[in-house]
């Protein structure tokens, strides 16, 4: 947590620059963008250095991630042994969905979950105070504390799988379909992020909340299956209450030309709603935060 600290005089300089930039809105926006990029760059460099300190662990974790990613294909291979389609989805379409799911999990397990889990530890030990002292958004900084670079292997595997399956389908999406896929994919990622932020926001009041984040990680496993696979009651749950369909199914449906505009707008609305609620919950949690060191 302290690895992202800005030390001594450098911290004071950042504070003064932040205050000066805040007086001029255009300069403020530009400064925030540049400063945010520099923080991301620093976080990546620190993560790379940590990984290189334990190179064999990095290689072993990467190899295990690759093996686990490949093993996730076994249920599909078994399922389609005697079936041509499942819930209206062909084998190749399911492979595209699986690729999308792997990319989502790579980001969640490589960035979102470990970083926010580190924030929970900081709340318990008092190290979270150092996050609040920084002249940058606390939620943004908390999201960069622990980056697990070997999860990039899972992301590339999922991307390659999705591209391979998409080529096999011989589908030609329109520019609108591609644009909607990108927007919905970002919305799905924002939704997953929002769910974890809500769980972490609860940890301000209930510090022993780690089990809730583990439950969320387990629930993400349902995102590997198309939303059409679930019966009506569960489809409502997985579309609105725990919107795993928004995370994977709807972006893939948009790419394959299976998604109508009303559904796309609804999925995007759900993503925006969860993100806004998570942001408000985080701000409210900060107002009630009492330092563990006080």
C-alpha positions in Angstrom: 0.0 0.0 0.0 2.8 2.4 0.9 4.6 1.5 -2.4 2.5 4.1 -4.2 3.4 6.8 -1.7 4.7 10.2 -2.9 7.7 11.0 -0.6 8.7 14.1 1.3 9.1 17.3 -0.8 7.6 15.6 -3.9 4.3 15.2 -2.1 4.3 18.9 -1.1 5.0 19.9 -4.7 2.1 17.7 -5.9 -0.2 19.3 -3.4 0.8 22.8 -4.4 0.4 21.9 -8.1 -3.0 20.4 -7.5 -4.2 23.5 -5.7 -2.9 25.9 -8.5 -4.4 23.7 -11.2 -7.8 23.6 -9.4 -8.1 27.4 -9.8 -8.2 27.1 -13.6 -10.7 24.4 -14.8 -9.0 23.7 -18.2 -5.6 23.4 -16.6 -7.2 21.4 -13.8 -8.6 18.8 -16.2 -5.3 18.6 -18.1 -3.3 18.2 -15.0 -5.6 15.5 -13.6 -5.2 13.5 -16.9 -1.4 13.8 -16.9 -1.1 13.0 -13.2 -3.4 10.0 -13.5 -1.4 8.6 -16.4 1.8 9.1 -14.4 0.3 7.2 -11.4 -0.8 4.4 -13.7 2.7 4.3 -15.2 4.3 4.2 -11.7 2.0 1.4 -10.5 2.9 -0.7 -13.6 6.6 -0.1 -13.0 6.3 -1.1 -9.3 4.3 -4.2 -10.2 6.9 -5.1 -12.8 9.7 -4.7 -10.3 7.9 -6.8 -7.7 7.4 -9.5 -10.3 11.0 -9.5 -11.4 12.1 -9.9 -7.8 10.5 -13.4 -7.8 10.9 -14.4 -11.4 10.3 -18.1 -10.9 7.1 -17.3 -9.0 6.0 -15.0 -11.9 6.7 -17.8 -14.5 5.0 -20.5 -12.4 1.9 -18.3 -11.8 1.8 -17.5 -15.5 2.0 -21.2 -16.4 -0.6 -22.1 -13.9 -2.9 -19.4 -15.2 -2.5 -20.7 -18.7 -3.3 -24.3 -17.6 -6.4 -23.2 -15.7 -7.5 -21.1 -18.7 -7.2 -24.1 -20.9 -9.1 -26.4 -18.4 -12.0 -24.0 -18.5 -12.7 -25.2 -22.0 -13.4 -28.8 -20.8 -17.0 -28.2 -19.8 -17.8 -26.8 -23.2 -16.2 -29.7 -25.0 -18.2 -32.2 -22.8 -21.4 -30.2 -23.2 -21.3 -30.0 -27.0 -20.2 -33.7 -27.5 -23.8 -34.7 -28.2 -25.5 -31.3 -28.8 -25.4 -28.8 -31.7 -26.6 -25.8 -29.7 -27.2 -24.9 -26.0 -29.9 -22.3 -25.3 -29.6 -21.3 -29.0 -25.9 -20.8 -28.9 -23.5 -22.8 -31.1 -20.1 -24.1 -30.0 -18.3 -21.3 -31.7 -20.5 -18.7 -30.2 -19.9 -20.1 -26.8 -16.2 -20.0 -27.4 -16.4 -16.3 -28.2 -18.4 -15.9 -24.9 -15.8 -17.9 -23.0 -13.0 -15.7 -24.5 -14.8 -12.6 -23.3 -15.3 -14.2 -19.8 -11.6 -15.0 -19.6 -10.6 -11.4 -20.5 -13.1 -10.1 -17.8 -11.7 -12.4 -15.2 -8.1 -11.5 -16.1 -8.9 -7.8 -15.4 -10.9 -8.6 -12.2 -8.4 -11.1 -10.7 -5.3 -9.2 -12.0 -6.3 -5.7 -11.0 -9.7 -5.0 -9.4 -10.0 -7.7 -6.7 -6.4 -7.8 -5.4 -6.2 -4.0 -5.3 -9.5 -3.4 -3.5 -8.7 -6.3 -1.2 -5.5 -4.5 -0.2 -7.6 -1.5 0.5 -9.6 -3.6 3.0 -6.3 -4.5 4.7 -5.4 -0.8 4.8 -8.6 0.1 6.5 -8.0 -2.5 9.1 -4.4 -1.5 9.8 -4.6 2.3 9.3 -2.5 2.4 6.1 -5.6 3.6 4.2 -4.8 7.0 5.8 -1.9 7.4 3.4 -4.2 6.9 0.4 -6.4 9.7 1.6 -3.4 12.1 2.0 -2.6 11.9 -1.7 -3.7 14.7 -4.1 -5.6 12.2 -6.3 -8.9 10.4 -6.2 -8.7 7.8 -3.4 -10.8 5.2 -5.3 -8.6 5.5 -8.4 -5.5 5.1 -6.3 -6.9 2.1 -4.4 -7.5 0.4 -7.7 -3.8 0.4 -8.6 -2.3 -0.9 -5.4 -1.8 -4.6 -6.4 -1.4 -5.4 -10.1 -0.8 -9.0 -11.0 0.8 -8.9 -14.3 0.8 -12.6 -15.0 -3.0 -12.4 -15.4 -2.2 -10.7 -18.7 -1.6 -14.3 -20.0 -5.2 -15.1 -19.3 -6.3 -12.0 -21.0 -4.3 -12.8 -24.2 -5.5 -16.4 -24.1 -9.1 -15.2 -23.9 -8.6 -12.7 -26.7 -7.0 -15.3 -28.9 -9.8 -17.8 -28.2 -12.5 -15.2 -29.0 -10.7 -14.2 -32.3 -10.3 -17.8 -33.3 -14.0 -18.7 -32.7 -15.2 -15.5 -34.3 -13.2 -16.3 -37.5 -14.8 -19.7 -37.5 -18.2 -18.2 -37.4 -17.5 -16.1 -40.5 -19.7 -13.3 -39.1 -19.3 -9.7 -40.5 -20.5 -7.2 -37.9 -21.3 -3.7 -38.9 -19.5 -0.6 -37.6 -22.5 -0.1 -35.3 -22.2 -3.6 -33.9 -18.5 -3.2 -33.2 -19.0 0.2 -31.6 -21.8 -1.2 -29.4 -19.6 -4.2 -28.5 -16.8 -1.9 -27.3 -19.2 0.3 -25.3 -20.9 -2.7 -23.7 -17.6 -4.4 -22.9 -16.5 -1.2 -21.0 -19.9 -1.1 -19.4 -19.5 -4.8 -18.3 -16.1 -4.1 -16.9 -17.4 -1.0 -15.0 -20.3 -3.2 -13.6 -17.9 -5.8 -12.3 -15.7 -3.0 -10.8 -18.8 -1.4 -9.2 -19.8 -4.6 -7.5 -16.4 -4.9 -5.9 -16.4 -1.2 -4.9 -19.8 -1.7 -3.2 -18.3 -4.7 -1.3 -15.3 -2.7 -0.2 -17.4 0.3 0.7 -19.2 -2.0 3.1 -15.9 -2.9 4.7 -15.7 0.6 6.2 -18.4 -0.4 8.6 -17.8 -4.2 8.6 -14.0 -4.7 8.3 -14.2 -8.5 8.1 -15.8 -8.4 4.7 -13.2 -10.6 2.7 -15.8 -13.4 2.4 -18.1 -11.1 0.4 -15.4 -10.4 -2.2 -14.8 -14.1 -2.5 -18.5 -14.7 -3.0 -18.5 -12.0 -5.8 -15.5 -13.7 -7.5 -17.4 -17.0 -7.4 -20.6 -15.4 -8.8 -18.6 -14.2 -11.8 -18.2 -17.8 -12.8 -21.8 -17.7 -14.1 -20.7 -15.1 -16.6 -19.1 -17.8 -18.7 -22.6 -19.0 -19.7 -25.1 -17.1 -22.0 -27.9 -15.3 -20.2 -30.4 -17.4 -22.2 -29.3 -20.5 -20.4 -31.1 -19.4 -17.2 -34.8 -19.6 -16.6 -36.9 -16.5 -16.3 -36.5 -15.8 -12.5 -32.7 -16.3 -12.6 -32.5 -14.3 -15.8 -33.9 -11.3 -14.0 -31.5 -11.8 -11.1 -28.5 -12.1 -13.4 -29.6 -9.1 -15.5 -30.5 -6.6 -12.8 -29.5 -7.6 -9.3 -26.2 -9.4 -10.1 -25.8 -8.3 -13.7 -23.4 -10.9 -15.0 -25.3 -10.8 -18.4 -24.2 -7.2 -18.8 -20.6 -8.2 -18.3 -20.2 -10.9 -21.0 -23.4 -12.0 -22.7 -24.6 -8.7 -24.0 -21.3 -7.5 -25.5 -20.9 -10.8 -27.3 -24.5 -10.7 -28.5 -23.8 -7.2 -29.9 -20.7 -8.5 -31.8 -22.6 -11.5 -33.2 -25.6 -9.3 -34.3 -27.9 -11.0 -31.7 -28.7 -7.9 -29.6 -31.5 -5.5 -30.2 -31.1 -1.8 -29.6 -33.5 -1.7 -26.6 -31.6 -4.5 -24.9 -28.3 -2.7 -25.6 -29.6 0.5 -24.1 -30.9 -1.3 -21.1 -27.6 -3.1 -20.5 -25.7 0.2 -20.8 -28.2 1.8 -18.4 -27.6 -0.9 -15.8 -23.9 -0.5 -16.1 -24.1 3.3 -15.6 -26.5 2.8 -12.6 -24.2 0.4 -10.8 -21.2 2.6 -11.4 -22.9 5.7 -10.1 -24.3 3.9 -7.1 -20.8 2.4 -6.3 -19.3 5.9 -6.6 -21.9 7.4 -4.2 -21.5 4.5 -1.8 -17.7 5.0 -1.8 -18.1 8.7 -1.0 -20.5 8.0 1.7 -18.2 5.4 3.2 -15.3 7.9 3.2 -17.4 10.4 5.1 -17.9 7.8 7.9 -14.3 6.6 7.9 -12.5 6.7 11.2 -8.8 6.1 11.1 -7.7 2.8 12.6 -4.6 4.5 13.9 -6.5 7.1 15.8 
